[in-house]
Structure formats: C-alpha cells, structure tokens
Amino acid sequence: MKNNNDSFFAEPVDPKQEARFLALEVVCRLFIWMAEGASLEERGVRATVALYCVRPDLINEATLEEIGNMAGRSKQAVHQLADSFRETMGMVS
C-alpha cells in the first residue's frame, strides 16, 4: 500500500481559514466581474444587477426592467448581465 505524504492529507483544515479563503474567492470574483464594465456607469449597473441576483431586498425588489429603465438600457441587455453574473458566480439560472 502506498502512503501519501502530501500536506493535504497531513495537515488538518482550519474551518475558519477555509471559510475566509472561500469568501475571499467570491468577493474577488464579484469585483472582477463588476470591474469588467467599461465605464463607471456600467460598473454601477453591474453592481445593481449583482444585488438583484443576490439580495434584491437591498434595491427595493427592483425588476430587471426597472433597472434597465433607470440605467437607460433595455430589459434584454440587463437580463444578459444577470445571466453573465450568474454564470460567472456559478449560480444556477
């Protein structure tokens, strides 16, 4: 039988450290996705869409159509951003 001396198996995982690592990965992925907006306005729309997908209560339950109207974009364009966010974050549509 082969013994595996890899540190993955030798060191116990600290749950707090693992949770921080995962949270940091999520926050970094979110920031990168928002920063892909070409302008400050586009980044704001992306931030609003992210809130729509994760915490719609923080934007008064605004619909994608309402977000699009406020941002001067079509509902379809904002819907595509929501799909992009969900795909980037690994969320099921």
C-alpha positions as CSV (number, residue, x, y, z in Angstrom):
1,M,0.0,0.0,0.0
2,K,1.3,3.4,-0.9
3,N,1.5,6.1,1.7
4,N,0.7,9.6,0.6
5,N,2.8,12.2,2.5
6,D,1.2,15.2,0.7
7,S,0.5,18.0,3.1
8,F,-3.2,18.0,2.0
9,F,-3.5,14.7,3.9
10,A,-1.1,15.5,6.7
11,E,-2.5,18.9,8.0
12,P,-6.0,19.3,9.4
13,V,-8.1,22.0,7.7
14,D,-9.0,25.0,9.9
15,P,-12.7,25.7,9.1
16,K,-12.4,29.4,9.8
17,Q,-9.4,29.7,7.5
18,E,-11.1,27.7,4.8
19,A,-14.3,29.9,5.1
20,R,-12.2,33.1,4.8
21,F,-10.5,31.7,1.7
22,L,-13.8,30.8,0.1
23,A,-15.3,34.2,1.0
24,L,-12.3,36.0,-0.5
25,E,-12.6,34.0,-3.7
26,V,-16.3,35.0,-4.0
27,V,-15.6,38.7,-3.3
28,C,-12.7,38.7,-5.8
29,R,-14.8,37.1,-8.5
30,L,-17.6,39.7,-7.8
31,F,-15.2,42.6,-8.0
32,I,-13.6,41.3,-11.2
33,W,-17.0,40.9,-12.8
34,M,-18.1,44.4,-11.8
35,A,-14.7,45.9,-13.0
36,E,-15.3,44.5,-16.4
37,G,-17.7,47.3,-17.0
38,A,-16.1,49.9,-19.4
39,S,-17.3,52.9,-17.5
40,L,-18.2,53.9,-14.0
41,E,-21.8,53.9,-15.0
42,E,-21.6,50.4,-16.4
43,R,-19.9,49.2,-13.2
44,G,-22.8,50.7,-11.3
45,V,-25.3,48.8,-13.4
46,R,-23.3,45.6,-12.9
47,A,-23.3,46.2,-9.1
48,T,-27.1,46.8,-9.2
49,V,-27.6,43.6,-11.2
50,A,-25.4,41.7,-8.7
51,L,-27.6,42.9,-5.9
52,Y,-30.7,41.9,-7.9
53,C,-29.3,38.4,-8.2
54,V,-28.2,38.0,-4.6
55,R,-30.1,40.5,-2.4
56,P,-33.0,42.1,-4.2
57,D,-34.3,43.5,-0.9
58,L,-31.3,45.9,-0.9
59,I,-32.6,47.5,-4.1
60,N,-36.3,47.6,-3.1
61,E,-37.1,44.4,-5.1
62,A,-36.5,46.3,-8.4
63,T,-37.1,44.3,-11.6
64,L,-34.6,43.9,-14.4
65,E,-36.9,46.2,-16.5
66,E,-36.8,48.9,-13.8
67,I,-33.1,48.6,-13.5
68,G,-32.8,48.9,-17.3
69,N,-35.1,51.9,-17.4
70,M,-33.1,53.7,-14.6
71,A,-29.8,52.9,-16.5
72,G,-31.1,53.7,-19.9
73,R,-30.7,50.1,-21.1
74,S,-33.2,47.6,-22.4
75,K,-34.6,44.9,-20.2
76,Q,-32.8,42.4,-22.5
77,A,-29.4,44.0,-22.0
78,V,-29.9,43.9,-18.2
79,H,-31.1,40.4,-18.4
80,Q,-28.0,39.4,-20.3
81,L,-25.9,41.0,-17.5
82,A,-27.9,39.0,-14.9
83,D,-27.2,35.8,-16.9
84,S,-23.5,36.7,-17.1
85,F,-23.3,37.3,-13.4
86,R,-25.0,34.0,-12.5
87,E,-22.7,32.1,-14.9
88,T,-19.6,33.9,-13.6
89,M,-20.5,33.1,-10.0
90,G,-21.6,29.5,-10.7
91,M,-25.2,30.1,-9.8
92,V,-28.0,28.1,-11.5
93,S,-30.3,30.3,-13.6
